[in-house]
């Protein structure tokens, strides 16, 4: 074990975002493919303002006049009260996921810090390292307050809105839902691709 003096001299490493705990079933899947990743390529400041690709979650990506950020991404367990609420209104019900597949949620935050109104993207997809692509599973945004839906955001606009259930929750993001295979969880990294419909597409590598 390093002494207090040795630890204090160690140069700071890349900042990592502390993530929510997941179920034992999720952990067993991740252990099959190894854990952890190098976030040393993540950038910020002026460079971040120009880039449309993020090598980790928590980095803002500017697309179509808006800034997008992945708050967290994880498997959703339909047998827990919290995740059952996220899956409210999914076709076939929360337990309809077939064997060998899982519900996978990407919770995003969208901000408009410009002086003009912009519409958030309707084009989102998830790809694994083998190139398999998934499109979002539809959720009824009129009855599920956590569901992401394209929205016109005025200057200073924010998704989720602060006075809504997702805005007041711990995640503070809106859900983009995918149904993916367990194999894709092992074919990491998973990458969220978005924004082709608003002119300048971007991507965010997920911390899975």
C-alpha positions in Angstrom: 0.0 0.0 0.0 1.3 3.4 -0.9 2.1 5.9 1.9 0.1 9.1 2.2 3.0 11.0 0.8 3.4 8.7 -2.2 -0.3 8.9 -3.0 -0.3 12.7 -2.8 2.5 12.9 -5.4 0.7 10.6 -7.9 -0.4 12.6 -10.9 -4.1 12.9 -11.3 -5.8 10.4 -13.6 -8.8 10.9 -15.8 -12.0 11.9 -14.1 -14.5 9.0 -13.9 -18.2 9.4 -13.3 -19.5 7.3 -10.4 -22.3 5.1 -11.7 -25.4 3.5 -10.2 -25.2 0.0 -9.0 -26.9 -2.6 -11.2 -28.4 -6.0 -10.6 -26.4 -9.2 -10.0 -27.5 -10.4 -13.4 -26.0 -7.4 -15.1 -22.7 -7.8 -13.2 -22.4 -11.4 -14.3 -22.8 -10.4 -18.0 -20.2 -7.7 -17.7 -17.7 -10.0 -16.0 -17.8 -12.3 -19.0 -16.3 -9.6 -21.2 -14.1 -7.7 -18.6 -14.7 -4.4 -17.0 -13.4 -0.8 -17.2 -12.1 1.3 -20.0 -9.6 4.1 -20.6 -11.2 7.5 -20.5 -7.9 9.3 -21.3 -9.2 10.5 -24.6 -12.1 12.5 -23.1 -11.7 16.2 -23.7 -13.3 19.4 -22.6 -13.3 23.2 -22.9 -13.0 24.7 -26.4 -12.2 21.3 -28.0 -15.3 19.8 -26.5 -17.4 22.6 -27.9 -16.3 21.7 -31.4 -16.3 17.9 -31.3 -19.3 15.7 -32.3 -17.8 12.5 -30.9 -17.4 11.7 -27.3 -15.2 8.8 -26.0 -17.1 8.6 -22.8 -20.4 9.5 -21.2 -20.8 12.9 -19.4 -19.2 14.7 -22.3 -21.5 17.2 -24.0 -21.7 16.8 -27.8 -23.1 19.7 -29.9 -25.5 18.6 -32.6 -27.9 20.8 -34.6 -27.7 23.8 -32.3 -28.2 21.7 -29.1 -25.9 19.9 -26.6 -26.5 16.3 -25.9 -25.1 14.4 -22.9 -25.6 10.7 -21.8 -26.3 10.8 -18.1 -26.1 7.0 -17.7 -26.7 3.8 -19.7 -27.5 0.4 -18.2 -29.6 -2.7 -18.5 -33.2 -2.3 -17.2 -34.7 -5.0 -15.0 -38.5 -5.1 -15.5 -38.9 -6.9 -12.2 -37.9 -3.9 -10.1 -40.3 -1.1 -9.3 -38.0 1.7 -10.6 -37.3 0.0 -14.0 -40.9 -1.1 -14.4 -41.8 2.6 -14.3 -39.3 3.4 -17.0 -40.8 0.7 -19.2 -44.4 1.9 -18.7 -46.3 1.6 -22.0 -43.9 -0.5 -23.9 -45.6 -2.8 -26.4 -46.2 -6.2 -25.0 -45.4 -5.1 -21.4 -42.1 -4.7 -19.5 -41.7 -8.5 -19.3 -42.0 -9.1 -23.1 -38.3 -9.2 -23.8 -37.4 -12.6 -25.3 -34.7 -15.0 -24.1 -31.1 -13.9 -25.0 -32.1 -10.2 -25.1 -32.4 -7.4 -22.5 -33.8 -4.0 -22.2 -31.1 -1.4 -22.4 -31.7 2.2 -21.4 -29.7 5.3 -22.5 -30.7 8.3 -20.4 -29.9 11.6 -22.2 -30.0 15.3 -21.3 -30.4 18.0 -24.0 -29.7 21.7 -23.5 -30.1 24.7 -25.7 -27.7 27.4 -24.7 -28.0 29.3 -28.0 -30.2 32.3 -28.7 -32.4 30.4 -31.2 -35.0 27.7 -31.1 -33.9 24.2 -32.2 -35.7 20.8 -32.5 -34.0 17.8 -30.8 -33.1 14.9 -32.9 -35.5 12.0 -33.8 -32.6 10.0 -35.2 -30.9 7.8 -32.6 -29.4 4.3 -32.8 -27.1 2.0 -30.9 -24.3 0.0 -32.4 -21.9 -2.6 -31.0 -18.3 -3.2 -32.0 -19.4 -5.7 -34.7 -21.5 -3.1 -36.4 -24.9 -4.5 -35.3 -27.3 -1.6 -35.1 -30.4 -1.2 -33.0 -33.2 1.4 -33.3 -35.1 2.6 -30.2 -38.2 0.8 -29.0 -41.2 3.1 -29.0 -42.4 4.5 -25.7 -45.6 6.6 -25.3 -44.2 10.0 -24.2 -47.8 11.2 -23.4 -48.2 8.6 -20.6 -44.6 7.8 -19.8 -42.9 10.9 -18.4 -39.4 9.3 -18.7 -39.6 8.7 -22.4 -37.5 10.8 -24.7 -39.3 12.4 -27.7 -38.2 15.0 -30.2 -39.0 18.5 -28.9 -38.7 22.1 -30.0 -36.4 23.7 -27.5 -36.3 27.5 -27.1 -33.3 29.5 -25.9 -32.3 28.2 -22.5 -34.5 25.1 -22.9 -33.6 21.8 -21.1 -34.6 18.2 -21.4 -35.8 16.8 -19.0 -37.6 19.9 -17.7 -36.5 20.6 -14.1 -40.1 20.4 -12.7 -40.9 17.0 -14.2 -40.4 13.6 -12.6 -37.2 12.8 -14.6 -35.9 16.3 -14.0 -36.3 15.8 -10.3 -35.0 12.3 -10.1 -31.5 11.1 -9.5 -30.6 10.4 -13.1 -32.0 13.7 -14.6 -32.2 12.2 -18.1 -34.9 11.0 -20.5 -35.0 7.4 -21.6 -34.1 6.2 -25.0 -35.0 2.5 -24.9 -33.4 -0.4 -26.8 -33.9 -4.1 -26.9 -30.4 -5.7 -27.5 -28.9 -9.1 -27.4 -26.7 -10.3 -24.5 -24.0 -10.9 -27.2 -23.9 -7.2 -28.0 -23.1 -6.4 -24.3 -20.0 -8.4 -24.8 -19.2 -6.7 -28.2 -18.2 -3.5 -26.6 -17.9 -0.6 -26.9 -21.5 0.3 -27.5 -22.0 3.6 -29.3 -25.0 5.9 -29.3 -25.3 7.6 -32.7 -27.6 10.5 -33.2 -28.4 13.6 -35.2 -28.4 12.6 -38.9 -31.8 14.4 -39.3 -30.5 17.7 -38.0 -27.5 18.1 -40.2 -24.4 17.2 -38.2 -24.5 13.6 -36.8 -22.5 12.7 -33.7 -21.7 9.8 -31.5 -21.2 9.0 -27.8 -19.3 5.9 -26.6 -21.2 4.4 -23.7 -19.6 3.3 -20.3 -20.7 -0.3 -20.3 
